[in-house]
Amino acid sequence: MRGHARFGQGGKLNPRYIEPYPVIAKVGAVAYRLGLLSELGNVHDVFHVSMLRKYVADPSHVIQLQELEFTSAMRFRDEPLQIVDRKVKKVRTKEVPLVKVVWRSQGVSDMSWESEEEMRNTYPHLFV
């Protein structure tokens, strides 16, 4: 065991022998970086997924979500707020006009490019 980092008195490099630590980032397909204490500075902070235990639900970690509106056919209906940009995409010999739309249920960072013709037919009030 010479040269191996050990967790506390138990000495086993296994999560069940130490306290839980938050996952800071995902590193690769099956590895995670943990937020270890400063006293564990000599222990590498990246662990394979097999070394980690399942998250135990805590009521204080609940995130409040917006209520969703559904149509009578049980389909989600999202309304556009505004058009923020326009561009023309060239596809071989055709030119397709597009508009960048901000949706009500999504944030500003989640805008999407939609066909101008389709948006003009569905939501004419945006083009006034």
N, CA, C and O atoms as CSV, one atom per row, in Angstrom:
chain,resi,resn,atom,element,x,y,z
A,1,MET,N,N,0.826,-1.207,0.000
A,1,MET,CA,C,0.000,0.000,0.000
A,1,MET,C,C,0.862,1.260,0.000
A,1,MET,O,O,0.343,2.357,0.207
A,2,ARG,N,N,2.123,1.130,-0.220
A,2,ARG,CA,C,2.984,2.292,-0.211
A,2,ARG,C,C,2.660,3.217,-1.388
A,2,ARG,O,O,2.515,2.761,-2.523
A,3,GLY,N,N,2.548,4.510,-1.109
A,3,GLY,CA,C,2.312,5.478,-2.159
A,3,GLY,C,C,0.852,5.644,-2.557
A,3,GLY,O,O,0.550,6.441,-3.445
A,4,HIS,N,N,-0.062,4.913,-1.927
A,4,HIS,CA,C,-1.481,5.037,-2.252
A,4,HIS,C,C,-2.145,6.002,-1.288
A,4,HIS,O,O,-1.904,5.946,-0.082
A,5,ALA,N,N,-2.980,6.887,-1.813
A,5,ALA,CA,C,-3.713,7.826,-0.969
A,5,ALA,C,C,-4.835,7.068,-0.269
A,5,ALA,O,O,-5.466,6.191,-0.858
A,6,ARG,N,N,-5.076,7.414,0.998
A,6,ARG,CA,C,-6.086,6.725,1.783
A,6,ARG,C,C,-7.094,7.724,2.321
A,6,ARG,O,O,-6.731,8.857,2.640
A,7,PHE,N,N,-8.364,7.321,2.429
A,7,PHE,CA,C,-9.419,8.157,2.982
A,7,PHE,C,C,-9.537,7.898,4.469
A,7,PHE,O,O,-10.016,6.839,4.873
A,8,GLY,N,N,-9.115,8.833,5.283
A,8,GLY,CA,C,-9.313,8.776,6.727
A,8,GLY,C,C,-8.788,7.516,7.378
A,8,GLY,O,O,-7.821,6.923,6.900
A,9,GLN,N,N,-9.427,7.095,8.480
A,9,GLN,CA,C,-8.992,5.954,9.274
A,9,GLN,C,C,-9.284,4.623,8.587
A,9,GLN,O,O,-8.513,3.674,8.726
A,10,GLY,N,N,-10.394,4.543,7.846
A,10,GLY,CA,C,-10.777,3.280,7.218
A,10,GLY,C,C,-9.755,2.806,6.205
A,10,GLY,O,O,-9.498,1.609,6.079
A,11,GLY,N,N,-9.177,3.746,5.487
A,11,GLY,CA,C,-8.115,3.402,4.577
A,11,GLY,C,C,-8.554,2.794,3.266
A,11,GLY,O,O,-7.700,2.420,2.462
A,12,LYS,N,N,-9.828,2.677,3.015
A,12,LYS,CA,C,-10.276,2.082,1.761
A,12,LYS,C,C,-10.706,3.188,0.809
A,12,LYS,O,O,-11.396,4.127,1.205
A,13,LEU,N,N,-10.298,3.070,-0.435
A,13,LEU,CA,C,-10.666,4.047,-1.448
A,13,LEU,C,C,-12.024,3.655,-2.016
A,13,LEU,O,O,-12.121,3.183,-3.148
A,14,ASN,N,N,-13.069,3.855,-1.221
A,14,ASN,CA,C,-14.407,3.451,-1.590
A,14,ASN,C,C,-15.398,4.451,-1.007
A,14,ASN,O,O,-15.278,4.786,0.171
A,15,PRO,N,N,-16.373,4.945,-1.774
A,15,PRO,CA,C,-17.295,5.967,-1.282
A,15,PRO,C,C,-18.110,5.559,-0.062
A,15,PRO,O,O,-18.544,6.426,0.696
A,16,ARG,N,N,-18.328,4.272,0.148
A,16,ARG,CA,C,-19.157,3.899,1.291
A,16,ARG,C,C,-18.435,4.111,2.621
A,16,ARG,O,O,-19.065,4.059,3.677
A,17,TYR,N,N,-17.140,4.346,2.584
A,17,TYR,CA,C,-16.381,4.576,3.798
A,17,TYR,C,C,-16.128,6.060,4.062
A,17,TYR,O,O,-15.538,6.411,5.084
A,18,ILE,N,N,-16.563,6.927,3.162
A,18,ILE,CA,C,-16.370,8.362,3.359
A,18,ILE,C,C,-17.681,9.079,3.142
A,18,ILE,O,O,-18.659,8.467,2.711
A,19,GLU,N,N,-17.718,10.369,3.434
A,19,GLU,CA,C,-18.954,11.134,3.301
A,19,GLU,C,C,-19.230,11.468,1.839
A,19,GLU,O,O,-18.330,11.362,1.006
A,20,PRO,N,N,-20.461,11.869,1.511
A,20,PRO,CA,C,-20.776,12.219,0.119
A,20,PRO,C,C,-20.179,13.571,-0.270
A,20,PRO,O,O,-20.120,14.492,0.545
A,21,TYR,N,N,-19.740,13.678,-1.519
A,21,TYR,CA,C,-19.194,14.916,-2.050
A,21,TYR,C,C,-19.944,15.275,-3.318
A,21,TYR,O,O,-20.413,14.384,-4.027
A,22,PRO,N,N,-20.070,16.567,-3.622
A,22,PRO,CA,C,-20.807,16.968,-4.828
A,22,PRO,C,C,-20.015,16.674,-6.095
A,22,PRO,O,O,-18.785,16.740,-6.106
A,23,VAL,N,N,-20.737,16.350,-7.159
A,23,VAL,CA,C,-20.118,16.136,-8.466
A,23,VAL,C,C,-19.969,17.510,-9.112
A,23,VAL,O,O,-20.951,18.234,-9.278
A,24,ILE,N,N,-18.741,17.866,-9.476
A,24,ILE,CA,C,-18.478,19.173,-10.071
A,24,ILE,C,C,-18.614,19.124,-11.581
A,24,ILE,O,O,-19.209,20.023,-12.176
A,25,ALA,N,N,-18.069,18.080,-12.219
A,25,ALA,CA,C,-18.113,18.007,-13.679
A,25,ALA,C,C,-18.014,16.566,-14.136
A,25,ALA,O,O,-17.524,15.696,-13.415
A,26,LYS,N,N,-18.490,16.332,-15.352
A,26,LYS,CA,C,-18.353,15.021,-15.974
A,26,LYS,C,C,-17.080,15.040,-16.810
A,26,LYS,O,O,-16.890,15.934,-17.634
A,27,VAL,N,N,-16.224,14.073,-16.605
A,27,VAL,CA,C,-14.950,13.996,-17.319
A,27,VAL,C,C,-14.963,12.706,-18.126
A,27,VAL,O,O,-14.786,11.625,-17.564
A,28,GLY,N,N,-15.164,12.802,-19.407
A,28,GLY,CA,C,-15.238,11.615,-20.245
A,28,GLY,C,C,-16.592,10.941,-20.120
A,28,GLY,O,O,-17.538,11.504,-19.568
A,29,ALA,N,N,-16.668,9.717,-20.648
A,29,ALA,CA,C,-17.945,9.006,-20.688
A,29,ALA,C,C,-18.332,8.388,-19.350
A,29,ALA,O,O,-19.519,8.297,-19.037
A,30,VAL,N,N,-17.339,7.957,-18.546
A,30,VAL,CA,C,-17.652,7.232,-17.311
A,30,VAL,C,C,-16.869,7.741,-16.104
A,30,VAL,O,O,-16.649,6.984,-15.159
A,31,ALA,N,N,-16.447,8.994,-16.111
A,31,ALA,CA,C,-15.681,9.533,-14.991
A,31,ALA,C,C,-16.248,10.882,-14.572
A,31,ALA,O,O,-16.751,11.644,-15.397
A,32,TYR,N,N,-16.158,11.168,-13.260
A,32,TYR,CA,C,-16.683,12.408,-12.707
A,32,TYR,C,C,-15.656,13.046,-11.787
A,32,TYR,O,O,-14.908,12.353,-11.097
A,33,ARG,N,N,-15.625,14.399,-11.783
A,33,ARG,CA,C,-14.755,15.144,-10.882
A,33,ARG,C,C,-15.586,15.539,-9.665
A,33,ARG,O,O,-16.653,16.137,-9.806
A,34,LEU,N,N,-15.095,15.204,-8.467
A,34,LEU,CA,C,-15.801,15.491,-7.226
A,34,LEU,C,C,-15.194,16.689,-6.514
A,34,LEU,O,O,-14.008,16.979,-6.671
A,35,GLY,N,N,-16.006,17.378,-5.738
A,35,GLY,CA,C,-15.543,18.499,-4.921
A,35,GLY,C,C,-15.086,17.976,-3.570
A,35,GLY,O,O,-15.858,17.970,-2.612
A,36,LEU,N,N,-13.838,17.539,-3.486
A,36,LEU,CA,C,-13.300,16.978,-2.242
A,36,LEU,C,C,-12.852,18.083,-1.298
A,36,LEU,O,O,-12.596,19.210,-1.721
A,37,LEU,N,N,-12.760,17.748,-0.009
A,37,LEU,CA,C,-12.280,18.688,1.000
A,37,LEU,C,C,-10.795,18.957,0.813
A,37,LEU,O,O,-10.093,18.182,0.164
A,38,SER,N,N,-10.321,20.061,1.384
A,38,SER,CA,C,-8.909,20.424,1.247
A,38,SER,C,C,-7.995,19.421,1.950
A,38,SER,O,O,-6.843,19.257,1.548
A,39,GLU,N,N,-8.489,18.746,2.995
A,39,GLU,CA,C,-7.670,17.747,3.694
A,39,GLU,C,C,-7.430,16.497,2.840
A,39,GLU,O,O,-6.556,15.688,3.150
A,40,LEU,N,N,-8.212,16.344,1.762
A,40,LEU,CA,C,-8.019,15.234,0.831
A,40,LEU,C,C,-7.297,15.723,-0.427
A,40,LEU,O,O,-7.515,15.197,-1.519
A,41,GLY,N,N,-6.451,16.718,-0.270
A,41,GLY,CA,C,-5.744,17.312,-1.394
A,41,GLY,C,C,-4.801,16.353,-2.092
A,41,GLY,O,O,-4.494,16.549,-3.268
A,42,ASN,N,N,-4.328,15.314,-1.400
A,42,ASN,CA,C,-3.412,14.357,-2.021
A,42,ASN,C,C,-4.142,13.250,-2.777
A,42,ASN,O,O,-3.497,12.371,-3.349
A,43,VAL,N,N,-5.480,13.276,-2.788
A,43,VAL,CA,C,-6.283,12.270,-3.484
A,43,VAL,C,C,-6.748,12.857,-4.816
A,43,VAL,O,O,-7.249,13.980,-4.860
A,44,HIS,N,N,-6.585,12.103,-5.892
A,44,HIS,CA,C,-7.029,12.559,-7.209
A,44,HIS,C,C,-8.543,12.724,-7.181
A,44,HIS,O,O,-9.246,11.852,-6.671
A,45,ASP,N,N,-9.061,13.837,-7.725
A,45,ASP,CA,C,-10.478,14.159,-7.595
A,45,ASP,C,C,-11.366,13.609,-8.715
A,45,ASP,O,O,-12.553,13.934,-8.750
A,46,VAL,N,N,-10.839,12.792,-9.629
A,46,VAL,CA,C,-11.640,12.192,-10.699
A,46,VAL,C,C,-11.860,10.716,-10.385
A,46,VAL,O,O,-10.911,9.978,-10.124
A,47,PHE,N,N,-13.140,10.291,-10.413
A,47,PHE,CA,C,-13.505,8.919,-10.051
A,47,PHE,C,C,-14.312,8.270,-11.156
A,47,PHE,O,O,-15.080,8.935,-11.850
A,48,HIS,N,N,-14.136,6.963,-11.317
A,48,HIS,CA,C,-14.933,6.175,-12.250
A,48,HIS,C,C,-16.339,6.045,-11.686
A,48,HIS,O,O,-16.527,6.042,-10.470
A,49,VAL,N,N,-17.326,5.936,-12.568
A,49,VAL,CA,C,-18.722,5.868,-12.154
A,49,VAL,C,C,-18.993,4.677,-11.237
A,49,VAL,O,O,-19.903,4.741,-10.412
A,50,SER,N,N,-18.233,3.605,-11.360
A,50,SER,CA,C,-18.436,2.431,-10.512
A,50,SER,C,C,-18.064,2.703,-9.056
A,50,SER,O,O,-18.477,1.962,-8.164
A,51,MET,N,N,-17.291,3.753,-8.811
A,51,MET,CA,C,-16.890,4.102,-7.440
A,51,MET,C,C,-17.924,4.973,-6.741
A,51,MET,O,O,-17.820,5.197,-5.535
A,52,LEU,N,N,-18.914,5.465,-7.467
A,52,LEU,CA,C,-19.887,6.401,-6.915
A,52,LEU,C,C,-21.192,5.705,-6.574
A,52,LEU,O,O,-21.580,4.728,-7.215
A,53,ARG,N,N,-21.861,6.224,-5.555
A,53,ARG,CA,C,-23.157,5.684,-5.167
A,53,ARG,C,C,-24.274,6.532,-5.750
A,53,ARG,O,O,-24.061,7.683,-6.131
A,54,LYS,N,N,-25.464,5.956,-5.817
A,54,LYS,CA,C,-26.630,6.624,-6.352
A,54,LYS,C,C,-27.026,7.807,-5.468
A,54,LYS,O,O,-26.855,7.757,-4.250
A,55,TYR,N,N,-27.551,8.863,-6.073
A,55,TYR,CA,C,-28.029,10.043,-5.361
A,55,TYR,C,C,-29.265,9.703,-4.537
A,55,TYR,O,O,-30.193,9.073,-5.045
A,56,VAL,N,N,-29.287,10.109,-3.288
A,56,VAL,CA,C,-30.437,9.907,-2.416
A,56,VAL,C,C,-31.232,11.202,-2.425
A,56,VAL,O,O,-30.688,12.264,-2.120
A,57,ALA,N,N,-32.508,11.130,-2.769
A,57,ALA,CA,C,-33.339,12.321,-2.923
A,57,ALA,C,C,-33.439,13.114,-1.636
A,57,ALA,O,O,-33.565,12.548,-0.550
A,58,ASP,N,N,-33.380,14.436,-1.770
A,58,ASP,CA,C,-33.491,15.352,-0.649
A,58,ASP,C,C,-34.570,16.371,-1.007
A,58,ASP,O,O,-34.457,17.029,-2.041
A,59,PRO,N,N,-35.614,16.525,-0.185
A,59,PRO,CA,C,-36.695,17.464,-0.524
A,59,PRO,C,C,-36.227,18.904,-0.717
A,59,PRO,O,O,-36.894,19.672,-1.411
A,60,SER,N,N,-35.108,19.287,-0.128
A,60,SER,CA,C,-34.620,20.661,-0.283
A,60,SER,C,C,-33.984,20.901,-1.648
A,60,SER,O,O,-33.699,22.048,-1.991
A,61,HIS,N,N,-33.752,19.850,-2.438
A,61,HIS,CA,C,-33.143,19.984,-3.756
A,61,HIS,C,C,-34.164,20.056,-4.881
A,61,HIS,O,O,-33.785,19.949,-6.047
A,62,VAL,N,N,-35.435,20.232,-4.577
A,62,VAL,CA,C,-36.489,20.246,-5.586
A,62,VAL,C,C,-36.469,21.579,-6.326
A,62,VAL,O,O,-36.382,22.639,-5.705
A,63,ILE,N,N,-36.549,21.521,-7.655
A,63,ILE,CA,C,-36.570,22.716,-8.489
A,63,ILE,C,C,-38.001,22.960,-8.940
A,63,ILE,O,O,-38.669,22.050,-9.431
A,64,GLN,N,N,-38.470,24.197,-8.771
A,64,GLN,CA,C,-39.828,24.548,-9.189
A,64,GLN,C,C,-39.847,24.773,-10.691
A,64,GLN,O,O,-39.045,25.553,-11.206
A,65,LEU,N,N,-40.750,24.103,-11.406
A,65,LEU,CA,C,-40.863,24.215,-12.853
A,65,LEU,C,C,-42.106,25.002,-13.231
A,65,LEU,O,O,-43.055,25.100,-12.453
A,66,GLN,N,N,-42.090,25.561,-14.439
A,66,GLN,CA,C,-43.263,26.263,-14.946
A,66,GLN,C,C,-44.364,25.254,-15.265
A,66,GLN,O,O,-44.103,24.090,-15.569
A,67,GLU,N,N,-45.600,25.739,-15.184
A,67,GLU,CA,C,-46.697,24.877,-15.586
A,67,GLU,C,C,-46.792,24.864,-17.102
A,67,GLU,O,O,-46.606,25.899,-17.742
A,68,LEU,N,N,-47.078,23.719,-17.678
A,68,LEU,CA,C,-47.176,23.571,-19.116
A,68,LEU,C,C,-48.634,23.627,-19.553
A,68,LEU,O,O,-49.521,23.141,-18.851
A,69,GLU,N,N,-48.874,24.222,-20.719
A,69,GLU,CA,C,-50.225,24.271,-21.270
A,69,GLU,C,C,-50.358,23.220,-22.360
A,69,GLU,O,O,-49.493,23.100,-23.227
A,70,PHE,N,N,-51.438,22.466,-22.314
A,70,PHE,CA,C,-51.686,21.437,-23.311
A,70,PHE,C,C,-52.979,21.736,-24.036
A,70,PHE,O,O,-53.915,22.282,-23.452
A,71,THR,N,N,-53.035,21.380,-25.306
A,71,THR,CA,C,-54.257,21.541,-26.085
A,71,THR,C,C,-55.192,20.375,-25.768
A,71,THR,O,O,-54.843,19.484,-24.994
A,72,SER,N,N,-56.370,20.388,-26.365
A,72,SER,CA,C,-57.333,19.321,-26.098
A,72,SER,C,C,-56.829,17.966,-26.596
A,72,SER,O,O,-57.263,16.931,-26.092
A,73,ALA,N,N,-55.932,17.953,-27.565
A,73,ALA,CA,C,-55.379,16.706,-28.088
A,73,ALA,C,C,-54.157,16.259,-27.271
A,73,ALA,O,O,-53.412,15.378,-27.700
A,74,MET,N,N,-53.957,16.860,-26.108
A,74,MET,CA,C,-52.845,16.539,-25.200
A,74,MET,C,C,-51.490,16.780,-25.862
A,74,MET,O,O,-50.561,15.991,-25.692
A,75,ARG,N,N,-51.384,17.854,-26.603
A,75,ARG,CA,C,-50.118,18.249,-27.200
A,75,ARG,C,C,-49.681,19.557,-26.565
A,75,ARG,O,O,-50.500,20.432,-26.284
A,76,PHE,N,N,-48.391,19.677,-26.346
A,76,PHE,CA,C,-47.836,20.886,-25.753
A,76,PHE,C,C,-47.843,22.010,-26.781
A,76,PHE,O,O,-47.394,21.824,-27.912
A,77,ARG,N,N,-48.352,23.175,-26.387
A,77,ARG,CA,C,-48.390,24.315,-27.298
A,77,ARG,C,C,-47.520,25.433,-26.731
A,77,ARG,O,O,-47.767,25.936,-25.635
A,78,ASP,N,N,-46.510,25.807,-27.488
A,78,ASP,CA,C,-45.594,26.853,-27.074
A,78,ASP,C,C,-45.806,28.063,-27.978
A,78,ASP,O,O,-45.880,27.922,-29.199
A,79,GLU,N,N,-45.902,29.237,-27.388
A,79,GLU,CA,C,-46.149,30.447,-28.154
A,79,GLU,C,C,-44.845,31.218,-28.370
A,79,GLU,O,O,-44.034,31.335,-27.452
A,80,PRO,N,N,-44.644,31.745,-29.584
A,80,PRO,CA,C,-43.456,32.565,-29.818
A,80,PRO,C,C,-43.648,33.965,-29.228
A,80,PRO,O,O,-44.742,34.527,-29.277
A,81,LEU,N,N,-42.560,34.521,-28.665
A,81,LEU,CA,C,-42.622,35.866,-28.116
A,81,LEU,C,C,-42.266,36.913,-29.153
A,81,LEU,O,O,-42.992,37.890,-29.332
A,82,GLN,N,N,-41.150,36.709,-29.836
A,82,GLN,CA,C,-40.726,37.690,-30.829
A,82,GLN,C,C,-39.738,37.085,-31.809
A,82,GLN,O,O,-39.185,36.007,-31.588
A,83,ILE,N,N,-39.536,37.801,-32.884
A,83,ILE,CA,C,-38.539,37.423,-33.882
A,83,ILE,C,C,-37.352,38.343,-33.682
A,83,ILE,O,O,-37.500,39.565,-33.669
A,84,VAL,N,N,-36.169,37.754,-33.526
A,84,VAL,CA,C,-34.991,38.564,-33.217
A,84,VAL,C,C,-34.001,38.675,-34.367
A,84,VAL,O,O,-33.134,39.548,-34.334
A,85,ASP,N,N,-34.100,37.820,-35.383
A,85,ASP,CA,C,-33.141,37.875,-36.475
A,85,ASP,C,C,-33.726,37.193,-37.707
A,85,ASP,O,O,-34.653,36.388,-37.616
A,86,ARG,N,N,-33.154,37.543,-38.872
A,86,ARG,CA,C,-33.565,36.935,-40.134
A,86,ARG,C,C,-32.318,36.543,-40.911
A,86,ARG,O,O,-31.271,37.176,-40.778
A,87,LYS,N,N,-32.434,35.486,-41.731
A,87,LYS,CA,C,-31.351,35.124,-42.646
A,87,LYS,C,C,-31.937,34.303,-43.789
A,87,LYS,O,O,-33.049,33.780,-43.707
A,88,VAL,N,N,-31.156,34.210,-44.851
A,88,VAL,CA,C,-31.567,33.416,-46.015
A,88,VAL,C,C,-30.554,32.293,-46.168
A,88,VAL,O,O,-29.358,32.535,-46.331
A,89,LYS,N,N,-31.047,31.067,-46.114
A,89,LYS,CA,C,-30.187,29.894,-46.248
A,89,LYS,C,C,-30.267,29.379,-47.675
A,89,LYS,O,O,-31.354,29.176,-48.216
A,90,LYS,N,N,-29.095,29.168,-48.279
A,90,LYS,CA,C,-29.058,28.655,-49.642
A,90,LYS,C,C,-28.933,27.138,-49.608
A,90,LYS,O,O,-28.004,26.591,-49.014
A,91,VAL,N,N,-29.892,26.461,-50.259
A,91,VAL,CA,C,-29.895,25.011,-50.349
A,91,VAL,C,C,-29.869,24.659,-51.833
A,91,VAL,O,O,-30.885,24.724,-52.524
A,92,ARG,N,N,-28.697,24.289,-52.297
A,92,ARG,CA,C,-28.469,24.028,-53.726
A,92,ARG,C,C,-28.920,25.212,-54.569
A,92,ARG,O,O,-28.231,26.232,-54.606
A,93,THR,N,N,-30.054,25.102,-55.244
A,93,THR,CA,C,-30.512,26.202,-56.101
A,93,THR,C,C,-31.615,27.029,-55.456
A,93,THR,O,O,-32.038,28.036,-56.025
A,94,LYS,N,N,-32.080,26.632,-54.299
A,94,LYS,CA,C,-33.171,27.342,-53.631
A,94,LYS,C,C,-32.633,28.234,-52.523
A,94,LYS,O,O,-31.567,27.976,-51.965
A,95,GLU,N,N,-33.377,29.277,-52.212
A,95,GLU,CA,C,-33.083,30.138,-51.079
A,95,GLU,C,C,-34.261,30.067,-50.120
A,95,GLU,O,O,-35.400,30.323,-50.510
A,96,VAL,N,N,-33.991,29.719,-48.859
A,96,VAL,CA,C,-35.042,29.546,-47.861
A,96,VAL,C,C,-34.900,30.649,-46.816
A,96,VAL,O,O,-33.895,30.690,-46.105
A,97,PRO,N,N,-35.890,31.550,-46.705
A,97,PRO,CA,C,-35.821,32.592,-45.673
A,97,PRO,C,C,-36.152,32.001,-44.292
A,97,PRO,O,O,-37.132,31.273,-44.133
A,98,LEU,N,N,-35.319,32.329,-43.311
A,98,LEU,CA,C,-35.500,31.837,-41.948
A,98,LEU,C,C,-35.604,32.999,-40.976
A,98,LEU,O,O,-35.070,34.079,-41.228
A,99,VAL,N,N,-36.292,32.775,-39.865
A,99,VAL,CA,C,-36.378,33.764,-38.792
A,99,VAL,C,C,-35.965,33.098,-37.479
A,99,VAL,O,O,-36.252,31.922,-37.255
A,100,LYS,N,N,-35.293,33.855,-36.620
A,100,LYS,CA,C,-34.884,33.353,-35.307
A,100,LYS,C,C,-35.961,33.754,-34.301
A,100,LYS,O,O,-36.252,34.937,-34.130
A,101,VAL,N,N,-36.548,32.760,-33.638
A,101,VAL,CA,C,-37.711,32.975,-32.777
A,101,VAL,C,C,-37.360,32.684,-31.319
A,101,VAL,O,O,-36.701,31.691,-31.010
A,102,VAL,N,N,-37.818,33.577,-30.420
A,102,VAL,CA,C,-37.714,33.345,-28.975
A,102,VAL,C,C,-39.058,32.789,-28.528
A,102,VAL,O,O,-40.100,33.394,-28.782
A,103,TRP,N,N,-39.037,31.630,-27.860
A,103,TRP,CA,C,-40.264,30.967,-27.424
A,103,TRP,C,C,-40.569,31.309,-25.980
A,103,TRP,O,O,-39.661,31.620,-25.209
A,104,ARG,N,N,-41.842,31.255,-25.607
A,104,ARG,CA,C,-42.295,31.632,-24.272
A,104,ARG,C,C,-41.737,30.718,-23.189
A,104,ARG,O,O,-41.295,31.208,-22.150
A,105,SER,N,N,-41.744,29.419,-23.400
A,105,SER,CA,C,-41.338,28.489,-22.342
A,105,SER,C,C,-39.837,28.308,-22.257
A,105,SER,O,O,-39.351,27.697,-21.306
A,106,GLN,N,N,-39.087,28.820,-23.221
A,106,GLN,CA,C,-37.646,28.641,-23.220
A,106,GLN,C,C,-36.966,29.962,-22.912
A,106,GLN,O,O,-37.562,31.028,-23.063
A,107,GLY,N,N,-35.712,29.886,-22.478
A,107,GLY,CA,C,-34.963,31.082,-22.184
A,107,GLY,C,C,-34.442,31.739,-23.450
A,107,GLY,O,O,-34.595,31.210,-24.551
A,108,VAL,N,N,-33.829,32.891,-23.278
A,108,VAL,CA,C,-33.288,33.627,-24.417
A,108,VAL,C,C,-32.191,32.830,-25.107
A,108,VAL,O,O,-32.006,32.959,-26.318
A,109,SER,N,N,-31.462,32.010,-24.359
A,109,SER,CA,C,-30.378,31.236,-24.952
A,109,SER,C,C,-30.896,30.069,-25.798
A,109,SER,O,O,-30.128,29.480,-26.558
A,110,ASP,N,N,-32.175,29.727,-25.682
A,110,ASP,CA,C,-32.744,28.598,-26.425
A,110,ASP,C,C,-33.669,29.078,-27.533
A,110,ASP,O,O,-34.841,28.705,-27.582
A,111,MET,N,N,-33.135,29.906,-28.417
A,111,MET,CA,C,-33.915,30.365,-29.561
A,111,MET,C,C,-33.750,29.355,-30.697
A,111,MET,O,O,-32.819,28.549,-30.684
A,112,SER,N,N,-34.650,29.400,-31.672
A,112,SER,CA,C,-34.548,28.457,-32.779
A,112,SER,C,C,-34.809,29.165,-34.104
A,112,SER,O,O,-35.529,30.162,-34.170
A,113,TRP,N,N,-34.204,28.621,-35.154
A,113,TRP,CA,C,-34.435,29.114,-36.508
A,113,TRP,C,C,-35.611,28.360,-37.096
A,113,TRP,O,O,-35.624,27.129,-37.102
A,114,GLU,N,N,-36.600,29.093,-37.592
A,114,GLU,CA,C,-37.797,28.495,-38.178
A,114,GLU,C,C,-38.012,29.063,-39.580
A,114,GLU,O,O,-37.502,30.135,-39.905
A,115,SER,N,N,-38.752,28.357,-40.391
A,115,SER,CA,C,-39.085,28.823,-41.731
A,115,SER,C,C,-39.969,30.067,-41.632
A,115,SER,O,O,-40.962,30.072,-40.904
A,116,GLU,N,N,-39.607,31.116,-42.364
A,116,GLU,CA,C,-40.372,32.364,-42.303
A,116,GLU,C,C,-41.790,32.166,-42.832
A,116,GLU,O,O,-42.746,32.710,-42.277
A,117,GLU,N,N,-41.921,31.400,-43.887
A,117,GLU,CA,C,-43.239,31.166,-44.476
A,117,GLU,C,C,-44.167,30.445,-43.489
A,117,GLU,O,O,-45.330,30.817,-43.332
A,118,GLU,N,N,-43.646,29.427,-42.839
A,118,GLU,CA,C,-44.447,28.671,-41.870
A,118,GLU,C,C,-44.826,29.537,-40.672
A,118,GLU,O,O,-45.958,29.474,-40.192
A,119,MET,N,N,-43.890,30.338,-40.192
A,119,MET,CA,C,-44.175,31.218,-39.052
A,119,MET,C,C,-45.167,32.306,-39.450
A,119,MET,O,O,-46.024,32.678,-38.648
A,120,ARG,N,N,-45.066,32.820,-40.667
A,120,ARG,CA,C,-45.977,33.867,-41.135
A,120,ARG,C,C,-47.405,33.322,-41.240
A,120,ARG,O,O,-48.364,34.032,-40.938
A,121,ASN,N,N,-47.547,32.056,-41.668
A,121,ASN,CA,C,-48.874,31.439,-41.765
A,121,ASN,C,C,-49.458,31.121,-40.399
A,121,ASN,O,O,-50.657,31.294,-40.179
A,122,THR,N,N,-48.621,30.657,-39.481
A,122,THR,CA,C,-49.097,30.230,-38.160
A,122,THR,C,C,-49.265,31.399,-37.197
A,122,THR,O,O,-50.246,31.453,-36.455
A,123,TYR,N,N,-48.312,32.340,-37.200
A,123,TYR,CA,C,-48.309,33.460,-36.257
A,123,TYR,C,C,-48.158,34.783,-37.007
A,123,TYR,O,O,-47.090,35.393,-36.958
A,124,PRO,N,N,-49.204,35.238,-37.700
A,124,PRO,CA,C,-49.082,36.482,-38.493
A,124,PRO,C,C,-48.870,37.726,-37.641
A,124,PRO,O,O,-48.330,38.714,-38.139
A,125,HIS,N,N,-49.276,37.714,-36.375
A,125,HIS,CA,C,-49.130,38.886,-35.518
A,125,HIS,C,C,-47.668,39.247,-35.237
A,125,HIS,O,O,-47.388,40.371,-34.821
A,126,LEU,N,N,-46.739,38.323,-35.454
A,126,LEU,CA,C,-45.319,38.611,-35.230
A,126,LEU,C,C,-44.712,39.442,-36.366
A,126,LEU,O,O,-43.639,40.021,-36.196
A,127,PHE,N,N,-45.373,39.507,-37.502
A,127,PHE,CA,C,-44.828,40.178,-38.675
A,127,PHE,C,C,-45.490,41.516,-38.950
A,127,PHE,O,O,-45.424,42.004,-40.078
A,128,VAL,N,N,-46.113,42.113,-37.979
A,128,VAL,CA,C,-46.809,43.401,-38.173
A,128,VAL,C,C,-45.819,44.540,-38.130
A,128,VAL,O,O,-46.206,45.700,-38.273
